[in-house]
């Protein structure tokens, strides 16, 4: 047994203390889920609603992007599951499935076709009221996301999307309306779903093309806007709605676990920690710790900016007022866990661009897939279930307990696991 474990430490030339399956690490732990455990499924408006121009809905950046044939197989969300017309069938199926919660997103341009309160679309309001009422009639708790990447096209064209500071208040107007209209029945709100994925991956030509044209500064500026939009909406709920509605407002982050390529190498261990800070800490640290980015992120972005001949860091600073706005502005942290990567320190003098789409240039790390990890239907997704346990340990320790243990605003950690990538 010991010999087999030693042999597993080298896989295809990659030192790794974590083989694809280790019964000591991956074995099922018998027991029962605690009372109140939320069994649910999730969707997003663009992925299931269809009706892209029905009932007064305005166009979104996702409509335009995928209508250009930008998807891997050329599909669009113009019709998709047609949940806009068949939501009753969908809720019936959810009920038959036996779930207690359903997480779905509202389409900003379905409610505000041009992104502003003045363009309010009554038909969109009726649709979401009907969906929420149907869920409750079947004993299913609605868990609502305000924004899942479908920015109103008008705001992209007028303000360059999340590059425009004006969008902070426009998002707040949208959030305030949703809290007011639906908050009597909705008690769980996520402001944003996976902003890292939309901004960082999207800047590579997937969705946030305008951001990508501005380079690194554009990416960092857009994330800053998103964080301020989230915090502003949270404070609106806290001041205007919480006392009466008694709900919670947080956000959901995508997460890739970074495993040190050689766990015996201190530089690789540090690199993996740095990768996590650039991937998750970028968003969680300002909200759950001190209102600002992780120190290591500020240090490394400054270092890379100087190396690129820039006079200032690409990472914009927060003012003291903005830090106060951000700190503590989340009642829970949602986690969308998909996969893991092997992370190592970048070799001295290596200035090559990351080859892996989940790589991070400014973090000064090398990121790669382990060839022995099983691969899901998407080629960049390795199936690494044990990474979820490690993510849970880190987030619980550094984000949830760092701020909220003494706070009257009870913190919660929600894990949203995509079942496509569960490996049986």
N, C-alpha and C positions, 0 to 999 in steps of 0.2 A: 504493500500500500504506500509506504513512504517513498519507495523507488518510483512508483507511478506518479506521485505528486511532484517529485523532483523533475521527472521527465516533462511534466506539464508546464514547468516554469519557462521552457523555451518552446515557442510555437512558430514555425516558419521563420526562425531567426529572430523572433520578437520576444524579449524577456517579458514574461507576464505571469504574475502570481495568481491570475484569475482565468482558469480555463473556461471553455464554453459552459460546462456544467460541473459544479462541485457540490456533492451532496451535503457537505458540512455548511456550505454557504447558501445553496439554493433549495434545500429540502423544504417541503411544505411544513409549516408550523401548525399543528392542529389547534383548534379552539373555535370560539364563536365571535362574531362581530358584536360590538357593544350596542346597547339600546340607542336608538336614534341615528345609527349609521345610515348614510344617505346612498341608496342604490339608485343610480340614474343613468341616463344616456344624454348625449349632447348633439347639437347641430349648429349650423349658422344660417343666416338668412339667404345669403347668396347660394349656398350649397344645396338648399332644399326647396326654397319658395317657388322659384320660377316667376312667372308673371312679371318679367323684368320691366315692362312698360304698361302694365295693367293697373286699373283702379287709381290713376293719377300719379303713379310712382315716377320719380325723376331718375335719370341715369346716374350710375355710380362709376367710379374708376374701374371696378371689376367688370362691369358690363362692357365697357369700351375695350378694356385690355383683352378679354377673352373672345370678344366678337372679332378681333383681329386675327384669330386663329393661333393665339399664343400658348394655349394649353398643349401638353405633351401629345395628345391625340386629336387636337383640334376641337374638343368639346367646348360648349358654353353653358352658362347657367340660365339661359333664356327660359327654359322649361324645367329642366332637372327633375326633381321628384314631384313637382307641381303641388307643393304643400299649400300654396296660396289658395288653391281651389279645393284641395283634398285634406285640409287640416283635420277634419273630423275623423276621417279614416286613419290618419296618423295617430291621433290621440287614442282611438280605439285599439290600435296595435300596441301602443305604449302600455295601455291598461292590461292587455292580454299578456304582455311581457312581464308584468308584475313590478315595474319600477315605481319608486316613490317620488322621484324628482326628474325633471326634464329641463336641461339647460339649452336655451335657444337665444339667438340674437335678434334684436330689432334692426330693421333696415332704416338707417337715417334718411336716405332719400325717399323711402316710402312714406315716412311721416312728414318730412320737410323736403319736398322735391328739389329745391335749390339750396338746401342746407340752412335756411334761415327760418325763424319763427313765423315770419310773414307769409310763407308759402305753405302753411299747414294744410295737410291733405286729410280731410275727414274720412275718406274711404280707408286710408291706411290705419287711422285710429280705430275704426270699426273692426278691421281685420284682427288687430292685436288684442282688442278687448274680447272678441269672440274666441280667439285661441286661448287666452288666459282663462276665460270662464269655462271653456270646454275641458281644459286640464283640471281645474278645481272640481268640476262636476264628476270627474273620474277619480278624484282623490289623489291627484298628482300635483306636487308642489312646483310652481314655476321658478326657475333660476335664470334670470335674464341678463344677457350681455348687451350693453349699449352699442358697442362698436366692434365689429369683426371685419375690418379691412374695407368695407364698402363705402368709402368716402363719397359724398355727393360730388359729381363731376364738376358742378359749378364752383365749388370751393377749390378744387384742384386748378381750375382754369383762372380763377380770380386771384387766389392767394398763394399759389404753388403748394397747395395742400398743407401738410404739417410743417412746412417751412415758414408759414405765415403765422405770426403771433395773434392775428385777428381770430384765428380758428379756435383759440382757447376759449374765448367768450362765446363764440358760436356753438361750440360743443357744450358749454355750460347751459346755454339757452335750451338746447336739445335735451340735455340730461334733466334740467328742471321740469320741462314739460312731461317727460316720461315719469319722473317721480310723482308729479302731481296727478297725472292721468291714470297710471297703473299701480302706484305705490300702495293703494288701499288693499291690494291683493298680492303684490309682489314684495317679498321681504328679503330676497337675496339678489343683489346687483353686482355685476362685474362691469366696470367702466370700459376696459380694453381687454381684448383677447390677443395674446402673443404679439405685443408690439415689437419685440426683437425680430420676429419673423417677417412682419410687414415692412419694417424700416430697413433692417440690415440686409436680409435676403432680398427684399423687394427692390432695394436700390441697385441690385445687380441685373435689373431689367425685367423683374417679375411683376412688380406692382408699382413701387415707388420710383418710377423712372425719373420724375422731376428731381427728387432727392438725389438720385444717383448722379445726375448731371453736375451737382455741386460738390461731388467727391466726398472725402471724409468730413469736411466741415458741414456739408449738407446732412449727412447721416447723424452726426452728433447734435446738430441744431434741431433736427426733426424729433429726435428722442427727447430733447429738452422740452419741446413744445408739448409732446404727448404727456410727459410727466406733469407738467403744469396744468394741462387740461384735466388729467385725472384728479389731481389734488384740488383744483378749483371746484369740480363737480362734487367731490367728497365733502368739502366744506359747505357747499350749498345744501346737500342732504342733511348734514349734521346740524346746520343752523335752522333750516326751514321745515324739515320733514321728520327727523328722527324721533322727536318727542311724541309725535302722534302716530307715526307709522311703525316705529320700533323695528326697522329693518337694518341690514348690514350692507356696506358697500366696500368692495375690494377690487382686485383685478386678477387676471390669469396670465401667468408667464409661461412661455415655452422653456424647456430646460434640456440641455444635453449634459450628461455626466462626463466629466473628464477624468479618466483613470491614468495615473502615471504610467508611462510606457515601461519604465523600470522602477518599481516601487522601492528599490534599494538605493536609488540615485536621488540625493537630496534636491538636485536641480530640477529633475523631472517632477518630483512631488510639489515643489514650489510653482513650477510651470502649470501644473494641473489646477492648483489653487487659483492662480492668476487667470486661467481660462474660465473658471467658474465665476470669478468676479466680473470679467468682461461679458459673460453670457447672462448671468442672473443678477449679480450684485449691481450692475449698471442701473437696474430698475428698482431692485428691492432695497438696496442700501439707503437711497435718499428717503424712501417712504418708511422704512422700519428701523433705521438706526439713527442718522443724524442730519437728514435733510440734504446730504451731499453725496457725491460719487465716492466709491471706495478710494482710499489714498493711493493704493497701488495702481489703480486705473489712471488717476490724475498724473502720477509720476511717469508711467510708461507712455501715455499719449503725449505728454510734454517732451519726453526724450525723443520720441519718433518725430514729432513736429520740428524740433530743433535740427534733427538729422536731415530732415527734408528741406532745410533752409528757411523755415518759417519763423517769423518774429514772435509769434504767440502760439499757444497750444490750440489744436483743433477742437479741443473739448471746452465748450463755453462754460464760464463760471456761473454759479448761482449767487444772487445777491443775498444779504442776510434776511430780507423779507421773503424771498423765494424759498430759502431753506426752512424758514418757519412755516411757510405754506405747505411744504412737502412733508416735513417730519410728522409722522403719526397719522398720515392721511390714508389709512386703510384699516378696515375691520377684519380682513382676512387676506390670505395669500393663496391664490389658486395656482396649481402646478399642472401643466400639460407635459408629461414625460413621454419621450419618444425613443431615445437611443443614447448611446455613449460613444466616446472616442478615446483612443490612446493619445496621450499628450506628453510631449517631451520639450525640453528647453531647446530653443533654436541655437544652432551652432554659431560660434563667433564668426562674424563676417557674412553670415547668410542673410541676404536681403531679398530673397526670392519671394514672390507673392504666394499666399496659401493655395495649395492645390485642392484642398478639401473645401467644399462649399460651406462647411461649418467652421472653417478656420478663422483665425483672428490675427490680422496683420500687426496692429499696434500692441497686442499683448506679448509679442516676441516669443511665440510658442509655435511648435510644430504639431499639427493635428493629423491623425490618420485613423482609418478603420483597421480593426484587427481582422485579418483574412479568415480566421477560424470562427469568428462570430457568425451565426446564421444571419441571412439577409432577408428583409421583408419584401413586399411587392415593389416598394420604392427602393431603388438601388443605393440610395444614401442613408437608408435606415437599417442599422444592425439591430438584431433582437438581443437586448442585454437587460433582462428583467432585474438582475441584482443591482443595477444602477439606481433603480427607484428607491431601494432601501437606503442607499448612500445619500441620495438627494434629500430624502426625508430627514436623515440625521443632521445634515449640514444646515438645512433651512430652519429646522426646529431650534437648533442651537443658536445660530447667528442672527436670524431675522425675527422669528416670532418671540422668543424669550428675551431678546436684547432690549426690546422696547416695551412690550405689552404685559410682561409678567406683573408689574405693579400698577398697570393702568386699569381704570374702571371700564374701558372699552375692550371687552373680551376678544382675544384674537382666536382665529381658527385657521386651520390649514386644510385646504381641499385639494385632493388629488384627482385630476381628470386624466384617465389613462385611455388612450386610443386602442380599442379592442382589435383593430386591424393588425396590431403589432404584438399581441399577446401570443406567446409561443407555448404550445402544448406538447 
